[in-house]
């Protein structure tokens, strides 16, 4: 697959809306309406693994993990909300303190807003991805405060990096994975708004293809498609024809992957949008691709092309139709980009 770099050039003004009038339709960077950092300074030196959600009241909330560095015991989960076009100061809402003598790092928060019920914040706690467990917090006021922290039971760890989806019947389907016996993908289903979960068996053995961190796409024929990160330098995929109960054998796509997280969504117009690093090594560039069928992907936009780490994207489409992407910017900040998908 040929991939070109559209280039951001001077078309994007940091933290401001870019006027589209008079822009060249071939200039894909015109699709970017806003680029900004969630914070300029913070009490933690490093951050990673952001997540974004729109609440039922239209509020944008972002979370990530931050601390001395990934795996350090002081790493906690931080949250910021958008208020009148500005982001609130980061607030730590969870840490890994177990006792006065024991503390573990937190990992990979995932925000999720179902059609009913409170905003949920899933995250992992533990010394490593091989030994962590899943926990969840809920917010009844659009992320203003968090309560009811609990550990997930029954072997469920929750969405491991990317947001769940809600099916038409109200079932919440969460893509997850484990790393303690090879990299293996499984799914977790809830029929009661996330109160309880049922765990599926792993869909791969973790040896032939090491796969983790699924995103889930919904196709017009009712099928589901999962895409994610692999150890084989390609993005992997699997398909389900029964609402996520069973999945096809994992196969590698033609899209490159440098062993780094991806995310994807199905847009309201039926197209599919993928955010990923189009490279087999390093974590730059960071790119957007569009597909009509989830099989053939067309390059659409470059979010970052400079040297450095730009990774672990999260993507949603809000009620107004715009696409919002957050990602790690050099492990120092979280960047937020707003995209008009009609210009892709």
Number of C-alpha atoms within 10 A of each C-alpha: 10 5 13 11 15 17 15 18 8 7 18 18 16 13 14 11 13 17 14 14 7 6 13 10 12 10 16 20 25 22 24 27 22 18 21 16 17 20 16 10 12 15 9 15 13 20 25 27 25 32 29 29 28 22 24 16 9 12 16 20 23 25 28 29 27 29 22 15 17 19 16 16 20 18 26 29 28 21 25 22 24 14 11 8 9 11 17 15 16 19 16 16 16 20 20 20 16 11 7 6 6 9 18 20 25 32 31 25 32 27 29 26 23 19 12 9 13 19 23 24 27 26 28 29 27 19 18 18 17 13 12 20 21 23 21 23 20 22 18 14 13 22 24 12 13 18 12 9 13 12 18 18 14 10 12 22 26 33 29 27 31 32 31 25 21 19 13 8 8 15 18 20 25 27 26 26 25 21 17 13 10 18 23 23 26 24 27 25 25 17 15 11 19 19 8 14 23 14 18 17 13 17 18 20 15 20 12 13 19 20 33 28 25 31 28 25 22 21 16 10 7 12 14 19 21 23 27 27 27 25 19 17 19 23 25 25 24 20 20 17 14 11 18 23 14 17 23 14 11 20 17 19 16 14 19 21 26 21 23 24 25 27 25 26 23 21 19 12 10 15 18 21 26 26 25 31 31 23 19 16 13 17 24 22 20 23 24 21 20 23 17 15 12 20 13 13 19 18 20 24 25 24 25 20 18 10 11 14 20 27 28 25 30 30 26 23 21 17 13 7 15 16 22 22 23 27 29 22 20 17 19 18 22 27 19 23 19 20 21 16 20 10 15 21
